[in-house]
Amino acid sequence: MFLAIDVGNTRLKWAVYDQPRAGARPLVHGAEFLENIDKLSDGPWASLPEPTRMLGCSVAADAIKLRVAEQMEELWDVTPQWVHASSSEAGVSNGYDHPTRLGADRWVAMVGAWHRMLGQGAARPVVVAMVGTAVTVEAIDASGHFLGGFILPGHGIMLRALESGTAGLHVPTGEVREFPTNTSDALTSGGTFAIAGAVERMIHHVRARCGADPACFMTGGAGWKMAPFMAAPFELVETLIFDGLLEIAERRAPA
């Protein structure tokens, strides 16, 4: 059994697969808020099939990874392994100025997206949008080289910044509309179209740089909210980070 873990800014997600290989289907999966990590071994993890390998990625502090390891030690004899960005992995090369400073979640999602594109036909450029607490938009050329990417605030951060920095502006929940006529809709629409604009700008950059339309993938906890408002066609893939972890695990030797 193989345990894949994705630790984000607010939640920990996991999935157990029957083996560490690309295309494996999860036997069981779930998620927990970070403040509840210490309850995993007595709660949702207590009934999981016992894994013999674990591979994860994390954007959280090392203390969070330590808490995850402690929960695993309560249940199983398995060594935690964490992915860190490197100069290359699973056919993707890293064009970041300092490759090891690239976020692990961004790196793993790109690996998952690259191989998903290859499974659909001939190699072509890729744009990967990950929409969560923060938003990242990555570009990969047709040779698998990471060209660079954007980082911008997620929708919630944008709204909280407006509320704290603008006198008398309180942020209720609104609807996304082309022509908002009230403050709630104006705020919700502004944040949504700001993210959409960044993604569409990256598509424009990739098309100009590579001379081809990119395959576009979207993932992240808020991806489903953004997908209906994208002008360019996107494939929404909720498991993109898990897909990347499977690709990496298949090519790495067990610990």
N, C-alpha and C positions, 0 to 999 in steps of 0.2 A: 504494500500500500504506500501511496505517496501523498504527503500533505503539502499543499501549497498555501502560502499565507501572504496577504497583501495588507500592510499596515499603512493607512492613510493619515490624514490630519485629524479626523474625527472618529473613524471606525476601523476595526480590524475585520477583514473578510478572510474566510478560509474555504478550502474545498479538498476533499479526499478523493483520489483517483486510484484505480486498480493497479496502475503502473505509471512510471514517469516517462511518458512518450507523447509526442505531438498528436493531437486529435483524440486523446483519451477523454471519456465522458466522466463527469463527477458522479461519485456514488452518493455523496452527501455534501452539502455546503451550508454556510451560514455567515452571520455577521454579528459583531458586538461593538458597542461604543467603547472607546479607549478607557473610560473611567471604570468599566466593568471587567477589565481583563482578568483581574484576580479571582473572578468567579468562574472562569472557563473550565477548570479541571473538575469542579464540583457540579457544573451545569452542562452546557451543550457539548463539551468535549468528552464528558464522562462515558458517553455511549458510542463514540466514534470507533470505527475499525482501527486497530493499532497500526500506525504507519511505521515503515522501516526506513523511509527517507523523508526529509523535510527540506524545502527550499522556499525562501520568502524574500520579499522586498519591503523596505520600510522608509518612510520619509520622517518618521518620528525620532525622538531622541533615543540614545543608546539605552537609557533607563527603561524605555518601553520594551525594547527588544529583550532586555534582561528579564522583565516580568513575563514576557511570552515564554522564554526559555524555562523559567521556573514552573510555569503551568504545565509545560510539556514534561518536565522531570517528575512531576507528581504522578504522571500516568504511564509514560513510555520510556523505553531505552532507545532514544533516537537523538542524534546530534543535530542541533539547529544549524542550518547554512543560510547565509544571507547574500543576496546578489548586490554587488557594487558596480557602478559603471566602470568600464575599462576601455582600452583602445579599440577592442573589437570583441564581438560575441555572437555566435550563431549566425555568421554571415553578414552582420551589420558592423560597419566601421564608424568610429566616433570622431566627428569633426569639431568637438568642443575644444576651446583653447586649452583648457585643463580637463582632460577627459574624466578624471576621477571625481571632479566636482559636479558632474551632471547628476541630477536626482535619479535614484535607483528606479522609481516608478516610471519616470519618463523613458529611461533606457529599456526597461523590460517591456513596456507598452510598445515601443518601436520595434523590438524583436518580434513580438506577437503580430503586429500589423504587417511587417515585412513578409513574414512567412504566410500570413493569410492572403496577401496579395499574390505571392508566388503560386499558391494553390489555386488561384483563379485564372491563371493564364501566363502570358509572357510578362517578363519583368518590366515595370514602369515606375515612375516616381510615386511617392506616398506622402500624404499629409495625415497626421494623427492629431486629433483634438481630444484632450482629456479635460472634462468639465466637472470640477468638484469644488472644494473649498477655494482652491486656486484653479486657474485655467492655464493649460499649456498647449501650445500648437507647434508641432514638430514637422520638419521637412526632411525627406530622404530621397536621394536621387535614384536613378534606375540601376545603379551598380550596388546599392545598399549602403551608400555613404550618408551619414547624418550631416546635413548641411547647416542646421541651426534651428532655433525655435524661439517662440515668444513665451513669456510668462505674464499673466495679468490677473487681477483680482477676480474671484468668483462673484456670482450675482449677490450673494449675501454680504460679502465684504464691501462691495460697491454701495449697497443700500445703507449699511451701517455707517460707512464713511460719510455719506451725504447727511445722514441723520445727526451725526456728531459734529459735523463741520458747517452745517447750515442752520442759521437761526430760524426757529419756528417750524422746521420741516420734520414731520414725523412720517415714518414709513409704514403704511398699511399695505396689505396685499392687494395687488391690482392685476389686471389682465394685460396680455400683450396685444397691442393694437397698432395698425399702421398709422393712425392719426389719433393719438390719445387726447381726450378732452377733459381729463381730470388728473389730479396730481398722482393718485395711486397708479393709474394706468401709465402715466408718463414715466414714473420711476421704474416700473417693471419692464416696460417696453424699452426704455433707454438702456438698462443693463443687458437685456437680452440681445438687442441689436448691436451693442458695443462688442459683445463676445462674437456674435456672428460676423461683424465687420472685420475683426482681427483674423478670424479663420479664413474668410474670403480673400483678405489681403494676402495671406500666406499662399493660398491657391494661385493667386495671380503671380506672386514671386516665383513659385515653382514652375509654373507654365512658361514664364519668361526665361528662367534659368535653364530648364531642361528641354524645352521645346515639345512638351507633351503634357496632356492632361493627367494629373495625379489620381491614383486611387485614394479615396478619402474615407477615413474611419473615425468614428467618434465613440468615446467611452467615458466612464466616470459616473459618479452617483447622480449627477444632474444632467447627464447626456440626453436622457429621454425628454427633458423639458426643452432642450435647445433644438433637437433634431427637426421638429416641425417648422422651425423658422429659418432654416438654412436655405439659401438660394441654390447652392451647389448640391448635387446628390451626394449623400453620405450613407455609409453602412454603419448602423449603430450596433456595437459589439460590447456587451456588458462584461464579457469575460476576457477582455484583451490582455490584461496583466497576467491572469492565470494562463492564457495561451502562451504568453512569452516565457513564463516560468517553466511550462512543460517543454518548450523548445530548448531552453537552456539546460534543464535537467537531463534531457535525452542525450545531450552532447557532453555533459560533464560526468566524470567518474564519481561514484558515491564516496562520501567522506569515510 
